[in-house]
Amino acid sequence: MDGGRILDVGCGDRMVSLMPDIPAPPSLGQVAITVSDVTAAKTFYKDILGLEFLFDAGPNLAFLQAGDVRVMLTIPQGHGEPGKNSVLYFKVAGIADRYAAIISAGATAEREPGLTAKMPDHDLWMGFVRDPDGNLVGLMEEVRPPAASTE
């Protein structure tokens, strides 16, 4: 089925499709971060975190790209308050080195990377920094064990 999910289950000697009309969940397209100074925030997210700058839409609106998700930096426009946004978690490789580089580039340290959870197929590591408005920014890495040698 186009755009939907089908769960095929065995029923005696035949397969039955359950919930064929339920569409696949939507993907996240954009996140808005309320900031006090779009220029300072753009510098942090572009130059310190390394997000791709897309465009400005006037002096109080900037757009960047984080993987498949667009990030909108905006001043309060009847909603939100700088420093009180949801936590965004950015996937990184080499979390300890990346954290150190981000701190060296000017981010405010909040919590050094550490093991957060041991999952069946990976160890989840997280660390946290703060942007210029005090918004908490998470860094996360899923560290998988080395593949077993077949020698």
C-alpha positions as CSV (number, residue, x, y, z in Angstrom):
1,M,0.0,0.0,0.0
2,D,1.4,3.4,-1.0
3,G,2.5,5.5,2.1
4,G,1.0,3.0,4.5
5,R,2.1,0.1,6.7
6,I,0.8,-3.4,6.4
7,L,1.4,-6.0,9.1
8,D,1.1,-9.5,7.6
9,V,0.3,-12.2,10.1
10,G,-0.3,-15.9,9.7
11,C,-3.9,-17.0,10.3
12,G,-4.1,-20.8,9.9
13,D,-2.9,-21.5,6.4
14,R,-3.3,-18.0,5.0
15,M,-1.7,-14.5,5.6
16,V,-4.0,-11.7,6.8
17,S,-3.1,-8.0,6.6
18,L,-3.9,-5.9,9.6
19,M,-4.3,-2.1,9.7
20,P,-3.8,-1.5,5.9
21,D,-5.3,2.0,6.1
22,I,-3.0,3.4,8.8
23,P,-0.3,5.6,7.1
24,A,3.3,5.6,8.0
25,P,4.2,8.1,10.8
26,P,5.2,11.5,9.5
27,S,8.9,12.5,9.6
28,L,10.1,15.6,11.5
29,G,10.7,18.4,9.0
30,Q,11.5,21.5,11.0
31,V,12.2,22.6,14.6
32,A,11.9,26.2,15.8
33,I,14.3,27.5,18.5
34,T,13.4,30.7,20.1
35,V,16.5,32.9,20.7
36,S,17.2,36.5,21.8
37,D,19.7,37.2,19.1
38,V,19.4,35.4,15.8
39,T,22.9,36.4,14.6
40,A,24.6,35.1,17.8
41,A,22.5,31.9,17.6
42,K,23.3,31.4,13.9
43,T,27.0,31.7,14.7
44,F,26.7,29.0,17.4
45,Y,24.6,26.5,15.4
46,K,26.6,27.0,12.2
47,D,30.2,27.7,13.3
48,I,30.3,25.8,16.6
49,L,27.9,22.9,16.1
50,G,28.5,22.7,12.3
51,L,25.0,22.8,11.0
52,E,24.6,23.8,7.3
53,F,23.4,27.4,6.9
54,L,20.5,27.6,4.4
55,F,19.2,31.2,4.4
56,D,18.1,34.3,6.3
57,A,14.5,35.5,6.1
58,G,15.0,39.0,7.4
59,P,17.1,40.0,10.5
60,N,15.1,37.9,12.9
61,L,14.8,34.5,11.2
62,A,17.5,32.1,10.0
63,F,17.3,28.5,8.7
64,L,19.9,25.8,9.0
65,Q,20.0,22.1,8.2
66,A,20.6,19.2,10.6
67,G,20.5,16.0,8.7
68,D,16.9,15.7,7.4
69,V,15.6,18.3,9.8
70,R,15.5,22.1,9.1
71,V,16.2,24.3,12.2
72,M,14.6,27.7,12.4
73,L,16.1,30.3,14.6
74,T,13.6,33.0,15.6
75,I,13.1,35.7,18.1
76,P,9.9,35.4,20.3
77,Q,6.9,36.1,18.1
78,G,4.0,35.6,20.5
79,H,5.3,32.2,21.6
80,G,8.4,30.6,23.2
81,E,11.0,32.2,25.3
82,P,14.8,32.2,24.8
83,G,16.5,29.6,27.0
84,K,13.3,27.6,27.5
85,N,13.2,25.4,24.4
86,S,13.0,21.6,24.1
87,V,16.3,19.8,24.2
88,L,17.6,19.0,20.7
89,Y,19.9,15.9,20.6
90,F,22.4,15.9,17.7
91,K,23.9,12.6,16.6
92,V,27.7,12.8,16.4
93,A,30.6,10.5,15.9
94,G,33.5,10.5,18.4
95,I,31.5,12.3,21.1
96,A,34.4,13.0,23.4
97,D,36.5,14.7,20.7
98,R,33.4,16.5,19.3
99,Y,32.4,17.7,22.7
100,A,35.9,19.1,23.4
101,A,36.0,20.8,20.0
102,I,32.5,22.4,20.6
103,I,33.6,23.7,24.0
104,S,36.9,25.0,22.6
105,A,34.9,26.8,19.9
106,G,33.0,28.7,22.6
107,A,30.0,26.6,23.7
108,T,29.2,26.6,27.4
109,A,29.9,23.2,29.0
110,E,26.9,21.6,30.8
111,R,27.8,17.9,31.2
112,E,30.8,16.0,29.8
113,P,29.9,12.9,27.6
114,G,29.3,9.8,29.5
115,L,27.7,6.4,29.2
116,T,23.9,6.9,29.6
117,A,22.5,3.4,28.8
118,K,23.7,0.0,27.7
119,M,21.4,-1.2,24.9
120,P,21.3,-4.7,23.4
121,D,23.2,-3.6,20.3
122,H,25.0,-0.4,21.4
123,D,26.1,1.8,24.2
124,L,24.4,5.2,24.3
125,W,26.7,8.1,25.2
126,M,25.4,11.7,25.8
127,G,26.9,15.0,26.7
128,F,25.4,18.5,26.9
129,V,26.3,22.1,26.1
130,R,24.4,25.3,26.2
131,D,23.8,27.8,23.3
132,P,24.2,31.6,23.8
133,D,20.7,31.8,25.2
134,G,21.2,29.0,27.7
135,N,19.2,26.4,25.7
136,L,20.3,22.9,26.5
137,V,21.9,21.1,23.5
138,G,22.4,17.4,23.6
139,L,25.2,15.4,21.8
140,M,24.6,11.7,21.4
141,E,26.5,8.8,20.0
142,E,25.4,5.2,19.6
143,V,28.7,3.2,20.1
144,R,28.4,-0.3,18.6
145,P,30.8,-3.1,19.5
146,P,33.4,-3.9,17.0
147,A,32.4,-6.6,14.5
148,A,33.6,-10.1,15.5
149,S,36.6,-11.2,13.5
150,T,36.1,-14.2,11.2
151,E,39.8,-15.2,11.0
